[in-house]
C-alpha cells in the first residue's frame, strides 16, 4: 500500500515530467519557477529554488542611464547649481561641463 503523499507522474516522449497541481500549489511553484534536481541515496529529489532578488535583478539596468548621474543632475537642478563644481565634492567625474 502506498503512502498518501506518494504521487506518480509519467516521463513523456520528450522527457518531460509534470509536477502534480496539488504539489505545485502547496509549494508555490508557478510557471517559470526554478527547481533543483539532486540525487540523494539513489533517488531523484526535486527542490524548489528560492530566488535571490539581487541575483534576479543583476544586469537588468545594464546600458541604461546611470542612476547615480541622474540623481546628481536632479539634485543640482533642485539646488540651482552644479554639485560637481563645488571644491572637494568628490563627484568631479559627473562634471556638468561648465
C-alpha positions in Angstrom: 0.0 0.0 0.0 1.3 3.4 -1.0 1.7 6.4 1.4 -0.9 9.2 0.9 2.0 11.6 0.0 3.1 9.5 -3.0 2.1 10.9 -6.3 3.0 9.5 -9.7 3.9 11.1 -13.0 5.0 9.7 -16.3 8.1 10.8 -18.2 6.8 11.9 -21.6 8.3 11.1 -25.0 10.0 14.5 -24.7 11.5 13.5 -21.3 9.2 16.0 -19.5 7.6 15.4 -16.1 4.6 17.2 -14.9 4.6 18.1 -11.2 1.1 17.4 -9.8 -1.0 20.5 -9.3 -1.6 19.9 -5.6 2.2 19.8 -5.1 2.8 22.9 -7.2 0.2 24.8 -5.2 1.4 23.6 -1.8 5.0 24.7 -2.7 4.1 27.9 -4.5 5.5 26.7 -7.9 4.3 28.8 -10.8 5.1 28.8 -14.4 8.8 29.7 -14.9 9.8 28.8 -11.3 13.2 27.2 -10.9 13.7 23.9 -9.2 16.9 21.9 -8.4 17.4 18.3 -9.0 19.6 16.3 -6.6 20.5 12.7 -6.4 20.3 11.5 -2.8 20.7 7.9 -1.8 19.8 6.6 -5.3 16.7 8.8 -5.5 16.0 12.0 -7.5 14.9 14.8 -5.3 13.3 18.0 -6.7 13.8 21.1 -4.6 12.1 24.4 -5.3 14.8 27.0 -5.7 14.4 30.1 -3.5 15.0 33.1 -5.8 17.6 35.7 -4.8 16.1 39.1 -5.7 19.5 40.7 -6.1 20.6 37.9 -8.4 17.5 38.1 -10.4 17.9 41.9 -10.9 21.6 41.7 -11.7 22.3 43.3 -15.1 18.7 44.4 -15.7 19.7 48.1 -15.9 22.9 47.5 -17.9 23.3 50.0 -20.6 20.7 52.4 -19.2 21.3 55.8 -17.8 23.5 55.9 -14.7 21.1 56.2 -11.8 23.9 58.0 -9.8 24.4 60.5 -12.6 20.6 61.1 -12.9 20.3 61.6 -9.1 23.2 64.1 -9.1 21.7 66.0 -12.0 18.3 66.1 -10.4 19.8 67.3 -7.1 21.8 70.0 -8.9 18.6 71.3 -10.6 16.9 71.4 -7.2 19.7 73.5 -5.7 20.1 75.6 -8.9 23.8 74.9 -9.2 26.2 72.2 -10.2 27.2 69.9 -7.4 30.4 68.8 -9.1 31.8 72.3 -9.3 31.9 72.5 -5.5 35.5 72.1 -4.3 36.1 68.7 -2.7 32.7 67.4 -3.8 34.3 64.1 -4.8 32.0 63.8 -7.8 34.0 65.5 -10.4 33.6 62.6 -12.8 30.0 63.8 -13.3 31.1 67.3 -14.2 28.3 69.4 -15.8 30.7 70.8 -18.4 31.0 74.3 -17.1 
